[in-house]
Amino acid sequence: MKIPHRKHDLFIPYMFALAFVLSGICFLSHFTGTSTFISKGLSFITTPLRAGTRFICEAIDDTKQHFRNVDKLLEENKAMSQEIYTLQSENERLKRVDSENQVLYRFLGLKRENTDYRLTNAKIISRSNSGYISTFSLNKGSFHEITENMPVITSTGALVGVTYSVDSNSCRCTSILSYDTHVGVYSENCGETGLLSGSFDVFGENKCVIAGLPDNTQIKVGDTILTSGLGEIYPRDLKIGTVESFIREVGSQTKSAIIKLDSSIINAENVMILTGFEREYN
């Protein structure tokens, strides 16, 4: 049985033959300088095809150029993002340097006001609260001639604490918030003295107390509290804070003053260790 040919099987050979004939006609027309009806027809057909092909090629080129531009923009954006990050990092560094310079400038002013002070700058590197004991660590130690029982102060001359344990390159300090810290103080307003310490009642509020004050104390709310200089550890006139309120002591005829600490004590990062002072107080 003879298998009939399908029409689409002959399509490709026909197209090749037609293309060959048309190419020959165009070739002949080109070299003879004549224009036949067929060549005109071919020109009529191929002209829009060439125009369409040119349009497609131009569109492809435009698309390639677009993606090249996009890639370039992405690279520029990446470079710009890196530059912005670098500038932001540098800006943050300069802010830290400026802040540290301001602190050191204030310390210089403190030194000028208190020519007998011997100071070593330090940075608080950690803090710890355990029970009612508050401590912090500094990045200076025996290598920097730091010893135990040296006061730690802020750039405003406020008392943060005192050293109690010293290693070669660091030291641990007890904060004045600790219940076992005792500092002789007085009211700048009336001169009345007392003993400042931490308190179980206000430990979590960043406050201290002056306990055992008589009912007729001259200390009042709003008074500024400073160190009295009694003893050998603390010099006179280091800032502590202000009197916020009073509370009655149970079973006693005395009361306690609640002291709100100077803000520089709570927020201290850069501090000074008072390694020595020579003034004598009456």
TIDRENSE-169910 format. One record per residue (C-alpha): residue number from 1; x, z, y. Coordinates in steps of 0.25 Angstrom, whole numbers, m for minus. Layout:
REM TIDRENSE-169910
+-----+-------+-------+-------+
: pos :     x :     z :     y :
+-----+-------+-------+-------+
: NUM :     X :     Z :     Y :
...
+-----+-------+-------+-------+
END
This chain:
REM TIDRENSE-169910
+-----+-------+-------+-------+
: pos :     x :     z :     y :
+-----+-------+-------+-------+
:   1 :     0 :     0 :     0 :
:   2 :     6 :    m4 :    14 :
:   3 :     7 :     7 :    24 :
:   4 :     2 :     3 :    37 :
:   5 :    11 :     5 :    49 :
:   6 :     6 :    15 :    60 :
:   7 :     6 :    10 :    74 :
:   8 :    14 :    21 :    79 :
:   9 :    25 :    18 :    70 :
:  10 :    27 :     5 :    77 :
:  11 :    26 :    11 :    91 :
:  12 :    41 :    14 :    93 :
:  13 :    46 :     0 :    88 :
:  14 :    36 :    m7 :    97 :
:  15 :    41 :     2 :   109 :
:  16 :    56 :    m1 :   106 :
:  17 :    53 :   m16 :   105 :
:  18 :    45 :   m16 :   118 :
:  19 :    56 :    m8 :   125 :
:  20 :    66 :   m19 :   120 :
:  21 :    58 :   m30 :   125 :
:  22 :    55 :   m24 :   139 :
:  23 :    70 :   m21 :   140 :
:  24 :    73 :   m35 :   137 :
:  25 :    64 :   m40 :   148 :
:  26 :    69 :   m31 :   158 :
:  27 :    83 :   m34 :   155 :
:  28 :    80 :   m49 :   156 :
:  29 :    72 :   m48 :   169 :
:  30 :    84 :   m40 :   175 :
:  31 :    94 :   m51 :   172 :
:  32 :    86 :   m63 :   174 :
:  33 :    81 :   m58 :   188 :
:  34 :    66 :   m61 :   183 :
:  35 :    54 :   m53 :   183 :
:  36 :    45 :   m55 :   172 :
:  37 :    31 :   m50 :   171 :
:  38 :    35 :   m41 :   160 :
:  39 :    47 :   m35 :   168 :
:  40 :    38 :   m32 :   180 :
:  41 :    28 :   m25 :   170 :
:  42 :    40 :   m17 :   165 :
:  43 :    44 :   m14 :   179 :
:  44 :    30 :   m10 :   182 :
:  45 :    30 :    m1 :   170 :
:  46 :    44 :     5 :   170 :
:  47 :    44 :     8 :   185 :
:  48 :    34 :    20 :   185 :
:  49 :    41 :    24 :   172 :
:  50 :    55 :    24 :   179 :
:  51 :    48 :    32 :   191 :
:  52 :    42 :    42 :   181 :
:  53 :    55 :    43 :   174 :
:  54 :    63 :    45 :   187 :
:  55 :    52 :    56 :   191 :
:  56 :    54 :    63 :   178 :
:  57 :    69 :    63 :   179 :
:  58 :    69 :    68 :   194 :
:  59 :    59 :    79 :   189 :
:  60 :    68 :    83 :   178 :
:  61 :    80 :    83 :   188 :
:  62 :    72 :    91 :   198 :
:  63 :    68 :   101 :   187 :
:  64 :    83 :   102 :   182 :
:  65 :    87 :   105 :   197 :
:  66 :    76 :   115 :   198 :
:  67 :    81 :   123 :   186 :
:  68 :    95 :   122 :   191 :
:  69 :    90 :   128 :   205 :
:  70 :    83 :   139 :   197 :
:  71 :    95 :   142 :   189 :
:  72 :   103 :   142 :   202 :
:  73 :    93 :   151 :   209 :
:  74 :    93 :   161 :   197 :
:  75 :   108 :   161 :   197 :
:  76 :   108 :   164 :   212 :
:  77 :    97 :   174 :   210 :
:  78 :   105 :   181 :   200 :
:  79 :   117 :   181 :   209 :
:  80 :   109 :   187 :   220 :
:  81 :   103 :   198 :   211 :
:  82 :   117 :   202 :   207 :
:  83 :   121 :   202 :   222 :
:  84 :   109 :   210 :   226 :
:  85 :   112 :   220 :   215 :
:  86 :   127 :   221 :   219 :
:  87 :   123 :   223 :   233 :
:  88 :   113 :   234 :   229 :
:  89 :   123 :   241 :   221 :
:  90 :   133 :   240 :   233 :
:  91 :   122 :   245 :   242 :
:  92 :   119 :   257 :   233 :
:  93 :   134 :   260 :   232 :
:  94 :   136 :   260 :   247 :
:  95 :   124 :   269 :   249 :
:  96 :   130 :   279 :   239 :
:  97 :   143 :   278 :   247 :
:  98 :   136 :   280 :   260 :
:  99 :   129 :   292 :   255 :
: 100 :   142 :   298 :   249 :
: 101 :   149 :   295 :   263 :
: 102 :   138 :   302 :   270 :
: 103 :   139 :   314 :   261 :
: 104 :   154 :   314 :   263 :
: 105 :   152 :   313 :   278 :
: 106 :   143 :   325 :   278 :
: 107 :   153 :   333 :   270 :
: 108 :   163 :   329 :   280 :
: 109 :   154 :   335 :   291 :
: 110 :   152 :   347 :   282 :
: 111 :   168 :   348 :   281 :
: 112 :   170 :   347 :   296 :
: 113 :   159 :   358 :   298 :
: 114 :   166 :   367 :   288 :
: 115 :   181 :   365 :   289 :
: 116 :   184 :   376 :   279 :
: 117 :   176 :   368 :   268 :
: 118 :   184 :   362 :   257 :
: 119 :   175 :   351 :   250 :
: 120 :   176 :   342 :   238 :
: 121 :   165 :   331 :   237 :
: 122 :   158 :   330 :   224 :
: 123 :   146 :   323 :   217 :
: 124 :   135 :   330 :   209 :
: 125 :   136 :   323 :   195 :
: 126 :   125 :   330 :   188 :
: 127 :   114 :   341 :   190 :
: 128 :   108 :   351 :   179 :
: 129 :    97 :   361 :   179 :
: 130 :    96 :   371 :   168 :
: 131 :    86 :   382 :   168 :
: 132 :    88 :   387 :   182 :
: 133 :   103 :   383 :   184 :
: 134 :   106 :   371 :   192 :
: 135 :   120 :   364 :   191 :
: 136 :   126 :   351 :   195 :
: 137 :   140 :   345 :   192 :
: 138 :   150 :   338 :   202 :
: 139 :   160 :   328 :   200 :
: 140 :   172 :   337 :   205 :
: 141 :   180 :   347 :   197 :
: 142 :   193 :   355 :   196 :
: 143 :   201 :   342 :   198 :
: 144 :   195 :   342 :   212 :
: 145 :   198 :   357 :   214 :
: 146 :   184 :   362 :   211 :
: 147 :   182 :   376 :   206 :
: 148 :   170 :   385 :   202 :
: 149 :   162 :   391 :   213 :
: 150 :   163 :   380 :   223 :
: 151 :   151 :   377 :   232 :
: 152 :   145 :   363 :   231 :
: 153 :   138 :   358 :   244 :
: 154 :   131 :   346 :   250 :
: 155 :   135 :   338 :   262 :
: 156 :   126 :   346 :   271 :
: 157 :   133 :   359 :   267 :
: 158 :   122 :   363 :   257 :
: 159 :   126 :   371 :   244 :
: 160 :   123 :   364 :   231 :
: 161 :   129 :   374 :   222 :
: 162 :   143 :   379 :   216 :
: 163 :   153 :   375 :   206 :
: 164 :   153 :   383 :   193 :
: 165 :   161 :   375 :   183 :
: 166 :   172 :   365 :   185 :
: 167 :   178 :   354 :   177 :
: 168 :   190 :   345 :   181 :
: 169 :   181 :   334 :   187 :
: 170 :   167 :   340 :   188 :
: 171 :   160 :   354 :   191 :
: 172 :   147 :   360 :   188 :
: 173 :   140 :   368 :   199 :
: 174 :   128 :   377 :   200 :
: 175 :   117 :   373 :   210 :
: 176 :   112 :   383 :   220 :
: 177 :    98 :   381 :   213 :
: 178 :   103 :   389 :   201 :
: 179 :    97 :   402 :   199 :
: 180 :   111 :   408 :   197 :
: 181 :   117 :   403 :   210 :
: 182 :   118 :   413 :   221 :
: 183 :   122 :   410 :   235 :
: 184 :   123 :   419 :   248 :
: 185 :   114 :   412 :   259 :
: 186 :   109 :   416 :   272 :
: 187 :    98 :   411 :   282 :
: 188 :   103 :   402 :   293 :
: 189 :    92 :   407 :   302 :
: 190 :    93 :   422 :   300 :
: 191 :   106 :   424 :   293 :
: 192 :   100 :   433 :   282 :
: 193 :   107 :   431 :   269 :
: 194 :   103 :   430 :   254 :
: 195 :   106 :   425 :   240 :
: 196 :   102 :   411 :   236 :
: 197 :   100 :   408 :   222 :
: 198 :    92 :   398 :   213 :
: 199 :    78 :   403 :   208 :
: 200 :    70 :   401 :   196 :
: 201 :    57 :   399 :   204 :
: 202 :    62 :   388 :   213 :
: 203 :    73 :   382 :   204 :
: 204 :    66 :   369 :   202 :
: 205 :    63 :   367 :   217 :
: 206 :    77 :   366 :   221 :
: 207 :    76 :   379 :   229 :
: 208 :    84 :   392 :   229 :
: 209 :    80 :   407 :   233 :
: 210 :    86 :   418 :   242 :
: 211 :    80 :   430 :   234 :
: 212 :    79 :   445 :   238 :
: 213 :    76 :   443 :   253 :
: 214 :    69 :   454 :   259 :
: 215 :    55 :   453 :   265 :
: 216 :    60 :   454 :   279 :
: 217 :    70 :   443 :   277 :
: 218 :    73 :   435 :   289 :
: 219 :    75 :   422 :   281 :
: 220 :    63 :   412 :   284 :
: 221 :    57 :   400 :   278 :
: 222 :    65 :   388 :   284 :
: 223 :    78 :   395 :   285 :
: 224 :    91 :   388 :   282 :
: 225 :    99 :   395 :   270 :
: 226 :   114 :   394 :   270 :
: 227 :   125 :   400 :   262 :
: 228 :   130 :   414 :   267 :
: 229 :   144 :   412 :   263 :
: 230 :   144 :   426 :   256 :
: 231 :   154 :   425 :   244 :
: 232 :   165 :   416 :   241 :
: 233 :   158 :   404 :   235 :
: 234 :   149 :   398 :   246 :
: 235 :   153 :   396 :   261 :
: 236 :   143 :   400 :   272 :
: 237 :   133 :   390 :   277 :
: 238 :   131 :   381 :   266 :
: 239 :   116 :   376 :   266 :
: 240 :   106 :   380 :   256 :
: 241 :    92 :   377 :   261 :
: 242 :    80 :   382 :   268 :
: 243 :    71 :   394 :   265 :
: 244 :    58 :   388 :   260 :
: 245 :    49 :   400 :   257 :
: 246 :    49 :   414 :   251 :
: 247 :    44 :   421 :   239 :
: 248 :    42 :   435 :   236 :
: 249 :    51 :   441 :   225 :
: 250 :    42 :   448 :   214 :
: 251 :    43 :   463 :   214 :
: 252 :    52 :   464 :   226 :
: 253 :    52 :   465 :   241 :
: 254 :    60 :   453 :   243 :
: 255 :    58 :   438 :   243 :
: 256 :    65 :   425 :   240 :
: 257 :    67 :   414 :   250 :
: 258 :    66 :   400 :   243 :
: 259 :    77 :   391 :   248 :
: 260 :    75 :   375 :   248 :
: 261 :    88 :   369 :   246 :
: 262 :    95 :   360 :   256 :
: 263 :    91 :   345 :   251 :
: 264 :   106 :   341 :   250 :
: 265 :   107 :   352 :   239 :
: 266 :    97 :   345 :   230 :
: 267 :   101 :   331 :   233 :
: 268 :   116 :   333 :   233 :
: 269 :   124 :   323 :   226 :
: 270 :   137 :   323 :   233 :
: 271 :   142 :   337 :   236 :
: 272 :   154 :   344 :   241 :
: 273 :   161 :   356 :   233 :
: 274 :   166 :   367 :   243 :
: 275 :   179 :   370 :   237 :
: 276 :   183 :   380 :   248 :
: 277 :   179 :   386 :   261 :
: 278 :   187 :   395 :   270 :
: 279 :   178 :   401 :   280 :
: 280 :   176 :   416 :   280 :
: 281 :   162 :   422 :   283 :
: 282 :   158 :   435 :   288 :
+-----+-------+-------+-------+
END
